[in-house]
Amino acid sequence: MSIFHGFPELPGQNDTAFCKINEVYCCGNVRYGNITTFTNTTKTHPVINVSRDVHHHRTTDENISMYIEVEDNLLKKITSVLYKQGILEALSVAADPNVNRDSPFLAVTASYVLKVANIFTAFRYFLQPHLKDIGPKIVSNYSRTRNWGNAPVKCMAWHPHTTKIAVATSDDNVRVYCSEVAFVSTLKCKAQGHVSSLCWRPYSASEIAVGCEQGVLIWTVDPNSIFTKLSSSNAVLLKRTGHSPVTDVSWSPNGDLLISCSGADTSMLVWDVAMETAVPLRRVAGGGIVFARWSFDASKVFAATSSIIFRVWDTKSWKPERWCAQGCRVVAACWGPKDLLLFAAKGEPIVYALTNTGLMSGSQSSKAVPVLDVTKIELPTGEIAGGSILDMCWDPSGKYLALMFEESYLVAVFCTTHLMLQLKITPCCFVCGIENEIPTTIAFQQNFDAGACLTIAWTSGRVQHFPIVYTDKY
């Protein structure tokens, strides 16, 4: 029997789920209901709807078509393409007889050079298949955000100690919402394009790392500042040749080291931000490093690659233990209490647990154990639940696990209990959108004392806080 049969029924057609309190699934009318009817635990949380906040969007191809085309000479065309897209595209322009009508000798020469370059490029891609895609396409391929390129919310991150959340929007601005102040700080500079990831520095109220196409931007957001739009003077760009675009950033729990990953780089960089220096951690097999996750005690780092290979690094000796996923690469992973690691592979409806690895116990016979099967089913209401996992997150207490799926538009929340050496996962509830909303990314609040608070970004631009609360009277 599917685990989804143990979930409470979905809200009615005009209703939505607001929260869960003492095992009671609280739903109400989407127009007249309000979460404060059930609980005040999120009363001071910032109200976020980025569709109202985003005023400036990057120019798209549709916008460009509105302008009158100006015919440039051949040299200007080649120079422009060379600057924006690289030498191969410039050679393609020079070899195109429809573009290059005035210089047939240049067209023939460019075509032969292009053929030779393509041979070397094909050989390079054979040896390093993770380099086939470039720029934002790499981020789009490996992002855990649904439809990252067009999503109103690209990624978001809660501060580990305060009720403050950073949200990266479709215009590549990073907006900082805080329960203590009414205004919203906006982080933007020229180097901040194609934002892929966000991470607040622990034990710091003001520093946040932003992973983007050029590298890693370290912003200093003064909580007492009255300025809502910060300039580039508040940011430091950390970059390294071949390490772009950055697909993930992750601070250590101690806040002393920062790891950055790029799907185009086989090295994982460990940054000393104060010195602006990085130490590369590299292994030959596996392709580019897609994302990394620190364990709670900072003793281990999980690193996923663009292939089926993933590694668990021991941060004392910085030596890795190599693992292989079945079928496809690891698409999502999260650490829990007692160094328990959960992960899921792309295209699979299974959550695996990795415990007692060689680095943790000295044994080389341990295996990844399946702990949750979320095979796709159709609910009595006609909704699809489960299927291939797109993303997952675990709340800091290790009591609730949230899953987002590729084919289902429901977010499934499970209760997790660690008994002896076994993990028990039981049904909790679904969170559904309003009027055909689709979840794009999810994150648990890090400092929610009343239980757990799951934050969900929807395709409408609405960001929902879904608290799971236990009161003392229960």
VOGU-3710 file (C-alpha; in Angstrom, 3 decimals, decimal comma):
1> msifhgfpel> 0,000/0,000/0,000  1,254/3,497/-0,852  2,381/5,692/2,018  0,117/8,442/0,656  -2,983/6,517/1,766  -2,127/7,591/5,306  -2,286/11,315/4,488  -5,309/13,459/5,416  -7,687/14,352/2,610  -6,871/17,394/0,499
11> pgqndtafck> -8,789/20,647/1,124  -11,941/21,325/-0,896  -12,039/23,219/-4,167  -12,152/26,712/-2,606  -10,071/25,825/0,451  -6,366/25,667/1,171  -4,166/24,273/3,945  -2,892/26,918/6,375  -1,078/24,886/9,033  -1,091/21,763/11,168
21> inevyccgnv> -1,615/22,108/14,924  -1,548/19,172/17,348  -2,242/16,643/14,580  -5,140/18,767/13,280  -4,909/19,622/9,578  -6,191/23,220/9,475  -7,799/24,350/6,204  -9,939/27,314/5,248  -11,408/29,375/2,447  -8,743/30,964/0,259
31> rygnittftn> -10,552/34,319/0,096  -11,823/34,754/3,626  -9,548/32,501/5,676  -6,331/33,513/7,375  -3,607/31,607/9,159  -3,999/33,841/12,240  -7,381/32,174/12,784  -5,492/29,055/13,848  -2,107/30,233/15,144  -0,084/33,385/15,828
41> ttkthpvinv> 3,287/31,668/15,500  3,867/33,265/12,083  2,128/36,573/12,803  5,389/38,545/12,607  6,691/36,655/9,573  7,218/38,813/6,483  4,435/38,718/3,903  6,087/37,966/0,553  4,632/38,144/-2,930  7,425/38,827/-5,391
51> srdvhhhrtt> 5,082/39,403/-8,332  4,229/42,734/-6,700  7,860/43,526/-5,860  9,498/42,818/-9,212  9,314/45,922/-11,397  12,319/45,553/-13,672  12,914/42,450/-15,769  15,794/41,567/-18,020  15,231/42,218/-21,701  13,892/39,103/-23,432
61> denismyiev> 13,826/38,128/-27,067  10,237/39,402/-27,260  11,346/42,840/-26,074  14,229/42,934/-28,535  11,868/42,388/-31,456  10,175/45,715/-30,684  13,257/47,681/-31,734  14,360/48,556/-35,256  17,234/46,400/-36,411  20,396/48,209/-37,453
71> ednllkkits> 22,610/46,587/-40,082  26,197/46,523/-38,787  29,204/45,781/-40,943  30,772/42,323/-40,837  33,647/43,247/-38,515  31,266/44,721/-35,948  29,039/41,648/-36,076  31,943/39,253/-35,558  33,405/41,384/-32,758  30,047/41,620/-30,983
81> vlykqgilea> 29,416/37,870/-31,157  32,995/37,143/-30,052  32,562/39,347/-26,990  29,124/37,992/-25,991  29,165/34,326/-27,043  32,753/33,247/-27,648  35,102/32,351/-30,487  33,132/29,383/-31,865  30,003/31,471/-32,412  32,128/34,209/-33,994
91> lsvaadpnvn> 33,597/31,673/-36,428  30,072/30,493/-37,243  29,068/34,049/-38,142  32,155/34,543/-40,313  31,539/31,226/-42,111  27,838/31,900/-42,763  27,447/32,917/-46,448  24,153/34,681/-45,667  25,953/36,992/-43,252  29,394/37,165/-44,852
101> rdspflavta> 28,636/38,150/-48,458  31,560/40,542/-48,947  34,513/38,304/-48,045  34,238/34,726/-49,454  37,898/34,001/-48,625  37,232/34,786/-44,952  34,097/32,614/-45,041  35,982/29,593/-46,433  38,871/30,048/-43,983  36,475/30,397/-41,033
111> syvlkvanif> 34,560/27,269/-42,087  37,736/25,137/-42,134  38,904/26,531/-38,783  35,435/25,846/-37,384  35,558/22,214/-38,547  38,925/21,682/-36,842  37,670/23,405/-33,683  34,554/21,220/-33,649  36,690/18,072/-33,818  38,710/19,150/-30,786
121> tafryflqph> 35,531/20,265/-29,004  33,830/16,911/-29,624  36,891/15,088/-28,262  36,912/17,328/-25,193  33,205/16,718/-24,560  33,846/12,970/-24,882  36,396/13,197/-22,070  34,438/15,787/-20,061  30,711/15,449/-20,876  29,727/17,881/-18,073
131> lkdigpkivs> 31,129/20,750/-20,192  28,598/20,353/-23,016  26,338/23,018/-21,583  27,509/26,540/-20,815  26,416/29,464/-18,670  22,859/29,564/-17,351  21,999/26,294/-19,080  24,213/24,510/-16,551  22,331/26,126/-13,667  18,995/25,247/-15,257
141> nysrtrnwgn> 20,029/21,602/-15,660  21,130/21,136/-12,067  18,903/23,542/-10,152  16,440/22,054/-7,670  14,067/24,913/-8,452  11,287/23,935/-10,823  11,658/25,781/-14,158  14,516/27,857/-12,724  14,874/30,073/-15,795  11,311/31,407/-15,637
151> apvkcmawhp> 10,390/30,967/-11,966  9,485/34,197/-10,110  11,504/32,884/-7,144  14,818/31,298/-8,178  15,954/30,345/-4,693  15,563/31,375/-1,060  17,367/30,920/2,239  16,410/31,445/5,882  18,898/32,980/8,285  20,084/30,323/10,788
161> httkiavats> 19,436/32,447/13,894  16,881/35,176/13,172  13,537/35,451/11,375  15,058/36,778/8,198  14,759/35,311/4,708  16,554/36,140/1,451  14,685/35,600/-1,809  16,297/35,672/-5,263  13,764/36,742/-7,880  13,478/36,448/-11,651
171> ddnvrvycse> 15,226/39,814/-12,183  18,310/38,475/-10,315  17,725/40,828/-7,404  18,049/39,392/-3,915  15,433/40,767/-1,535  15,883/40,451/2,221  12,698/40,255/4,303  12,880/40,531/8,080  10,263/40,315/10,816  11,875/43,182/12,746
181> vafvstlkck> 11,727/45,864/10,033  9,027/46,966/7,618  11,259/47,796/4,643  12,825/45,280/2,244  16,530/45,475/1,412  17,432/44,823/-2,224  20,826/43,460/-3,260  21,836/44,023/-6,850  24,984/44,753/-8,828  26,244/44,272/-12,373
191> aqghvsslcw> 28,095/41,044/-11,557  24,990/39,432/-10,033  23,472/37,579/-12,969  21,766/34,171/-13,148  21,535/33,719/-9,372  21,549/30,027/-8,473  21,873/29,784/-4,689  21,861/31,711/-1,411  23,347/30,975/2,000  23,531/33,116/5,157
201> rpysaseiav> 26,740/33,047/7,162  26,175/31,474/10,615  26,864/33,680/13,643  26,671/36,757/11,456  23,617/38,977/11,162  24,715/40,651/7,964  26,718/38,404/5,602  25,138/36,356/2,832  26,738/34,432/-0,039  25,103/34,593/-3,476
211> gceqgvliwt> 26,070/32,061/-6,132  25,797/33,474/-9,659  27,255/33,185/-13,155  30,507/35,072/-12,496  31,286/33,538/-9,095  30,274/34,121/-5,479  29,155/37,509/-4,184  29,556/38,113/-0,447  27,088/40,818/0,580  27,169/42,697/3,854
221> vdpnsiftkl> 23,615/43,671/4,777  23,635/46,022/7,750  20,443/45,250/9,729  20,401/48,806/11,098  20,798/50,498/7,712  17,895/52,577/6,412  18,955/52,106/2,775  16,748/49,625/0,913  18,967/49,340/-2,172  22,586/48,457/-1,481
231> sssnavllkr> 25,392/49,327/-3,886  28,201/47,117/-5,142  30,455/48,637/-2,458  28,671/46,312/-0,005  29,692/43,219/-1,989  32,900/41,277/-2,639  33,149/39,044/-5,717  35,018/35,762/-5,301  35,802/34,115/-8,614  38,236/31,711/-10,184
241> tghspvtdvs> 38,950/30,784/-13,795  36,934/27,743/-14,887  34,699/27,878/-11,827  31,559/29,332/-13,363  28,660/29,465/-13,284  28,413/28,722/-9,577  25,565/26,268/-8,973  25,699/26,117/-5,166  27,167/27,867/-2,125  27,224/26,529/1,424
251> wspngdllis> 28,662/27,961/4,641  30,055/25,633/7,277  27,968/25,486/10,491  30,778/27,365/12,235  30,758/30,129/9,641  34,496/29,939/9,040  34,566/28,288/5,595  32,484/28,628/2,446  32,151/25,948/-0,221  31,240/26,865/-3,794
261> csgadtsmlv> 30,386/24,401/-6,553  30,080/24,656/-10,308  28,603/22,086/-12,642  31,363/22,994/-15,121  34,226/22,418/-12,652  35,429/19,103/-11,230  36,886/20,999/-8,255  34,946/22,018/-5,172  36,379/25,278/-3,783  36,748/25,850/-0,047
271> wdvametavp> 36,993/29,601/0,509  38,608/31,589/3,284  36,398/34,603/2,683  38,421/37,004/4,833  41,564/36,285/2,797  39,597/35,872/-0,478  41,536/32,672/-1,198  40,288/29,211/-2,097  41,617/25,664/-1,858  40,323/23,342/-4,617
281> lrrvagggiv> 39,241/19,817/-3,685  39,359/17,723/-6,819  38,874/14,127/-7,879  39,125/12,949/-11,481  35,944/10,895/-11,887  32,386/12,143/-11,677  32,300/15,365/-13,670  31,391/18,772/-12,294  30,424/19,278/-8,649  26,754/20,269/-8,579
291> farwsfdask> 26,093/20,977/-4,881  27,517/20,345/-1,405  26,010/19,977/2,068  27,726/20,282/5,478  26,778/17,944/8,320  25,467/19,556/11,512  28,804/19,240/13,346  30,838/20,335/10,282  32,805/17,075/10,353  31,590/15,927/6,935
301> vfaatssiif> 30,600/17,353/3,569  28,353/15,640/1,047  29,247/16,507/-2,565  27,092/15,537/-5,557  28,491/15,446/-9,085  26,875/15,683/-12,504  27,194/11,887/-12,832  26,102/8,987/-10,610  29,157/9,486/-8,384  28,876/11,330/-5,068
311> rvwdtkswkp> 31,322/11,690/-2,196  31,326/12,168/1,563  34,350/14,200/2,662  35,937/14,006/6,096  36,748/17,638/6,948  39,541/16,719/9,387  41,732/15,041/6,786  39,794/16,253/3,716  39,710/12,747/2,300  36,583/11,528/0,484
321> erwcaqgcrv> 34,622/8,316/0,488  33,272/7,591/-2,971  29,755/6,295/-3,629  27,670/5,592/-6,733  23,954/6,167/-7,067  21,860/3,715/-9,046  20,807/4,905/-12,476  21,270/8,662/-12,310  22,904/11,513/-10,396  21,862/12,648/-6,933
331> vaacwgpkdl> 19,341/15,459/-7,277  18,722/16,311/-3,583  20,319/15,552/-0,230  20,092/16,738/3,370  21,778/15,956/6,667  19,867/15,156/9,834  20,701/14,506/13,482  23,322/11,892/14,367  25,069/12,306/11,008  22,178/10,710/9,140
341> llfaakgepi> 22,167/11,602/5,447  19,133/11,346/3,164  19,399/11,620/-0,608  17,407/10,985/-3,775  18,464/10,274/-7,355  16,995/12,021/-10,380  14,041/10,188/-11,916  13,535/7,913/-8,890  10,706/7,954/-6,291  12,953/6,583/-3,541
351> vyaltntglm> 14,629/8,320/-0,597  17,818/6,620/0,581  19,568/6,874/3,933  23,330/6,721/4,289  24,563/5,795/7,765  27,683/4,264/9,235  29,851/4,919/6,205  33,522/4,050/6,239  34,394/7,585/7,326  31,909/7,365/10,178
361> sgsqsskavp> 32,539/3,882/11,556  35,625/2,450/9,875  33,554/-0,216/8,127  33,694/-0,572/4,358  30,599/-2,829/4,046  27,842/-0,268/4,605  25,262/0,527/1,942  22,693/3,165/1,151  19,333/1,889/2,418  15,951/2,866/0,908
371> vldvtkielp> 13,797/4,359/3,666  10,870/5,902/1,779  8,978/4,896/-1,371  6,902/7,711/-2,899  5,855/6,016/-6,116  3,337/8,106/-8,031  -0,354/7,452/-7,368  -3,635/9,157/-8,184  -5,606/10,366/-5,167  -9,402/9,992/-4,939
381> tgeiaggsil> -9,684/13,695/-5,819  -7,851/13,087/-9,096  -4,634/14,824/-7,987  -1,272/13,156/-8,613  0,899/12,548/-5,547  4,500/11,389/-5,448  6,736/10,303/-8,281  10,272/11,359/-9,179  11,753/13,604/-6,479  12,779/17,131/-7,461
391> dmcwdpsgky> 13,892/18,495/-4,082  13,670/17,755/-0,389  14,527/19,455/2,885  14,672/18,369/6,518  13,825/20,691/9,384  16,672/21,401/11,854  15,132/19,253/14,606  14,990/16,236/12,303  11,257/15,713/12,887  9,804/16,710/9,517
401> lalmfeesyl> 10,853/15,958/5,946  9,343/17,837/2,972  9,434/16,516/-0,597  8,743/18,266/-3,889  8,087/16,171/-7,003  8,662/16,550/-10,736  5,168/15,529/-11,838  3,037/16,290/-8,784  2,074/19,812/-7,739  1,617/18,786/-4,095
411> vavfctthlm> 4,310/19,215/-1,452  4,360/16,173/0,824  5,425/16,524/4,464  6,437/13,452/6,488  7,133/12,932/10,197  10,554/11,420/10,900  11,575/9,649/14,095  14,998/8,236/14,873  14,524/5,145/17,045  17,671/3,318/18,098
421> lqlkitpccf> 19,573/3,041/14,799  16,530/3,085/12,523  14,703/5,964/10,877  10,910/5,788/10,914  9,028/7,915/8,364  5,258/8,370/8,677  2,656/10,505/6,844  2,003/14,062/7,995  0,131/16,193/5,419  0,036/17,737/1,951
431> vcgieneipt> 0,482/21,416/1,112  -1,266/22,514/-2,072  -1,376/25,778/-3,984  -4,215/28,153/-4,800  -5,807/28,265/-8,254  -3,378/26,014/-10,136  -0,255/27,258/-8,355  2,794/25,002/-8,713  5,578/24,827/-6,079  8,960/25,984/-7,345
441> tiafqqnfda> 11,237/25,730/-4,288  10,972/24,871/-0,578  12,937/25,579/2,630  12,460/25,069/6,375  12,871/27,996/8,753  15,982/27,493/10,880  14,908/29,153/14,156  11,230/28,231/14,546  10,809/27,308/18,226  7,126/26,319/18,098
451> gacltiawts> 7,799/23,273/15,907  8,620/23,488/12,219  7,789/26,068/9,560  7,966/25,110/5,886  8,275/27,974/3,399  7,083/27,325/-0,156  7,498/29,548/-3,214  4,726/29,185/-5,804  4,613/29,989/-9,505  2,315/32,951/-8,813
461> grvqhfpivy> 5,122/34,676/-6,895  3,436/34,007/-3,550  5,642/32,714/-0,745  3,727/30,699/1,855  4,699/29,901/5,446  3,201/26,577/6,594  3,785/26,015/10,343  3,522/22,633/12,063  2,901/23,443/15,719  2,606/21,516/18,973
471> tdky> 1,195/23,389/21,955  1,891/22,638/25,619  -1,713/21,642/26,221  -1,528/18,790/23,754
//
